């Protein structure tokens, strides 16, 4: 679990995050949503210690991030996995070498053990056949899967994903969503996903934090979001054709969103 308490951050006199408190749960896909410039990326960077907040606290399973010594911080960062927006694979390395990279940097295991771990991660994301290929030789979806394999190579407790579906077609994006969710549950990770993708919200939004202009406006799950009375949230999500379709379907069913037997409970996204 990652807990944020009363986090505030300013740049050059402009407050970007205003007294934000939130809990990101273990074993669940935790999403941060909001318009461009709302402060999502700044919150993510504060959460992993890339930038320091003006005030507030961040706890990793009870361990206070702010004020950690170098040794303790290095240990924590080895427990983190990162999935970057553009995959960030090294073009000069094969897929296998990319996945082995964090193991080469931080693991004291032998080469054979590191290779075995990397191959296991590639098998987990169904990429064994691509181990000797280079990033320019594979598709965007395969690159994201390779990046996920690299992110879990060190068996992290915490996984951070920045726009994981950026540049992917809807079908591939769904596959990536499902893979991230399955890995989160399987390895009992605390996963935080920064996203604009409303398909992801409906598909894997188990804990969703909505930020508007640096302020926490709403927090809930994918079932609660459809029937939320928060005006700012509705203005944001119902700009999406997907949510308009879901809302229209829900409005025809009195029990929609609350009854597990309802057809729209846990509705997967519509892709036209």
C-alpha positions in Angstrom: 0.0 0.0 0.0 1.1 3.5 -0.8 -0.4 6.3 1.3 -0.2 10.0 0.4 -1.0 12.6 3.1 -1.7 16.3 2.5 0.7 16.5 -0.4 1.4 20.0 -1.8 3.8 21.0 -4.5 4.5 24.4 -6.2 6.7 25.5 -9.0 7.9 29.2 -9.2 5.0 30.3 -7.0 2.3 28.3 -8.8 0.7 25.5 -6.7 0.4 22.4 -8.9 -0.8 20.0 -6.2 -3.1 21.2 -3.4 -3.2 19.2 -0.2 -3.8 15.8 -1.8 -4.4 12.7 0.3 -5.0 9.3 -1.2 -4.5 5.6 -0.6 -3.3 3.2 -3.4 -4.1 -0.3 -2.5 -2.1 -3.5 -2.8 -3.2 -6.1 -5.3 -5.3 -3.6 -7.2 -4.9 -1.4 -10.3 -4.9 2.2 -9.0 -5.6 4.8 -11.7 -4.9 8.5 -11.6 -7.0 10.4 -14.2 -7.5 14.0 -15.1 -7.0 16.5 -17.9 -3.6 17.4 -19.3 -2.0 19.8 -16.8 -4.1 18.6 -13.9 -1.0 17.5 -11.9 -1.1 13.7 -12.5 2.5 13.4 -13.6 3.7 15.7 -10.8 1.9 13.5 -8.3 3.5 10.4 -9.8 6.9 11.9 -9.7 6.4 13.0 -6.1 5.2 9.5 -5.2 8.4 7.8 -6.5 10.7 10.4 -5.1 11.9 12.1 -8.3 10.8 15.4 -7.0 10.2 16.5 -3.4 6.9 18.0 -2.2 6.7 21.3 -0.4 4.7 19.6 2.3 3.0 16.3 3.1 4.0 12.7 3.6 4.3 9.6 1.5 4.4 6.1 3.0 5.3 2.8 1.4 3.7 0.1 3.6 4.4 2.3 6.6 7.9 3.4 5.5 8.2 7.2 5.2 9.7 8.2 1.8 10.5 11.8 2.6 13.6 11.9 4.8 14.9 8.4 3.9 18.6 8.0 3.9 20.5 7.0 0.8 20.8 3.3 1.7 17.1 3.0 2.6 16.1 4.9 -0.5 18.1 2.6 -2.7 16.5 -0.4 -1.2 13.0 1.0 -1.8 13.8 1.9 -5.4 14.8 -1.7 -6.0 11.3 -2.6 -5.0 9.9 -0.4 -7.7 9.1 -1.3 -11.3 8.6 1.4 -14.0 6.6 1.2 -17.2 7.3 4.3 -19.3 5.0 5.9 -21.8 7.2 5.2 -24.8 8.4 1.8 -23.4 12.0 3.2 -23.2 13.6 0.1 -24.5 17.2 0.2 -25.7 17.3 -0.1 -29.5 20.8 -1.5 -29.4 19.8 -4.4 -27.1 17.7 -7.5 -27.9 14.4 -7.9 -26.1 16.1 -10.4 -23.8 19.0 -8.0 -23.0 16.5 -5.2 -22.3 14.7 -7.4 -19.8 18.0 -8.5 -18.2 19.2 -4.8 -17.9 17.8 -4.2 -14.4 19.0 -7.6 -13.3 22.5 -6.8 -14.6 22.5 -3.5 -12.7 21.0 -4.5 -9.4 21.1 -8.3 -9.0 24.0 -10.3 -7.6 22.9 -13.5 -9.3 25.0 -15.3 -11.8 24.5 -14.7 -15.6 22.7 -18.0 -15.9 20.3 -17.1 -13.1 19.7 -13.6 -14.5 19.0 -15.0 -17.9 16.6 -17.6 -16.4 14.7 -14.9 -14.6 14.5 -12.7 -17.7 13.2 -15.7 -19.8 10.6 -16.4 -17.1 9.4 -12.7 -17.4 9.2 -12.9 -21.2 7.2 -16.1 -20.9 4.9 -14.4 -18.5 4.1 -11.7 -21.1 4.1 -14.3 -24.0 7.2 -13.0 -25.7 9.6 -15.9 -25.7 9.6 -16.0 -29.5 10.9 -12.4 -29.6 13.9 -12.8 -27.2 16.6 -12.3 -29.9 14.8 -9.5 -31.8 15.5 -5.8 -31.4 12.9 -3.2 -30.5 12.7 -1.7 -34.0 11.8 -5.2 -35.3 8.7 -5.7 -33.1 5.3 -4.0 -32.9 4.3 -1.4 -30.4 2.2 -3.8 -28.4 5.2 -6.2 -28.2 7.4 -3.4 -27.1 5.0 -2.6 -24.2 4.9 -6.3 -23.2 8.7 -6.3 -23.3 8.7 -3.2 -21.1 6.4 -4.9 -18.7 8.7 -7.9 -18.5 11.6 -5.6 -17.7 9.5 -3.8 -15.1 8.8 -7.0 -13.2 12.2 -8.5 -13.6 13.3 -7.6 -10.1 9.9 -8.8 -8.7 8.9 -5.4 -7.5 6.4 -4.6 -4.7 5.3 -1.4 -6.5 4.6 -0.9 -10.2 4.3 2.6 -11.7 2.9 3.0 -15.3 2.8 6.2 -17.2 0.2 6.2 -20.0 0.9 2.5 -20.8 -1.6 2.5 -23.7 -0.3 5.5 -25.4 0.0 4.9 -29.2 -1.8 1.5 -29.1 -4.9 0.5 -31.0 -7.9 -0.3 -28.7 -7.6 -4.1 -28.9 -3.9 -4.1 -28.0 -4.6 -1.5 -25.3 -7.1 -3.9 -23.7 -4.5 -6.7 -23.8 -2.0 -4.5 -22.1 -4.6 -3.5 -19.5 -5.5 -7.1 -18.7 -1.8 -8.1 -18.5 -1.0 -5.3 -16.0 -4.0 -6.2 -14.0 -3.3 -9.9 -14.0 0.4 -9.4 -13.0 -0.7 -6.9 -10.2 -3.0 -9.6 -8.7 -0.6 -12.5 -9.2 2.3 -10.7 -7.6 0.3 -8.7 -5.1 1.8 -5.5 -6.2 0.7 -1.9 -5.6 0.2 -0.7 -9.1 -0.4 3.0 -9.9 -1.3 3.9 -13.5 -1.3 7.5 -14.9 -3.8 7.4 -17.8 -6.1 9.3 -20.1 -7.6 6.1 -21.5 -11.3 5.8 -20.5 -11.3 2.2 -21.7 -8.7 1.5 -19.0 -11.0 3.2 -16.4 -13.9 0.9 -17.3 -11.7 -2.2 -17.7 -9.4 -2.2 -14.8 -10.2 0.8 -12.6 -10.4 -0.8 -9.2 -9.3 2.3 -7.4 -9.5 5.6 -9.3 -8.2 9.0 -8.2 -9.6 12.0 -10.2 -7.6 15.2 -10.1 -8.7 18.6 -11.4 -6.3 21.5 -11.4 -4.1 19.9 -8.8 -7.1 19.2 -6.4 -8.4 15.8 -5.5 -12.0 15.9 -6.8 -13.1 12.3 -6.4 -11.9 8.8 -5.6 -13.8 5.5 -6.2 -13.9 2.5 -8.4 -15.1 1.7 -12.0 -18.6 0.9 -10.9 -19.1 4.0 -8.8 -17.7 6.4 -11.4 -20.6 5.9 -13.8 -23.2 7.1 -11.3 -21.1 9.8 -9.6 -22.7 13.1 -8.8 -19.4 15.0 -9.0 -19.9 17.6 -11.6 -16.3 18.1 -12.5 -15.8 14.3 -12.9 -18.9 14.0 -15.1 -17.7 16.9 -17.3 -14.4 15.0 -17.7 -15.5 11.4 -18.3 -18.6 12.0 -20.3 -16.6 13.9 -22.9 -15.7 10.3 -23.9 -18.1 8.5 -26.3 -17.4 5.3 -24.4 -18.8 6.7 -21.2 -21.8 8.2 -23.0 -22.7 4.7 -24.2 -22.2 3.2 -20.8 -24.2 5.9 -19.1 -27.1 5.4 -21.7 -27.1 1.7 -21.0 -27.0 2.2 -17.2 -29.9 4.6 -17.4 -32.1 1.9 -18.8 -31.5 -0.4 -15.9 -32.6 0.7 -12.4 -30.1 -1.6 -10.7 -27.2 -0.7 -13.0 -23.8 -0.4 -11.4 -25.0 -1.9 -8.1 -26.2 -5.4 -8.8 -23.5 -8.0 -9.7 -26.0 -9.8 -11.9 -26.7 -6.6 -13.9 -25.2 -6.8 -17.5 -23.4 -3.5 -17.0 -21.7 -4.6 -13.8 -18.0 -4.8 -14.6 -18.8 -3.8 -18.2 -15.9 -4.1 -20.6 -15.4 -1.2 -22.9 -17.1 -0.7 -26.2 -14.7 -0.3 -29.2 -16.3 0.9 -32.4 
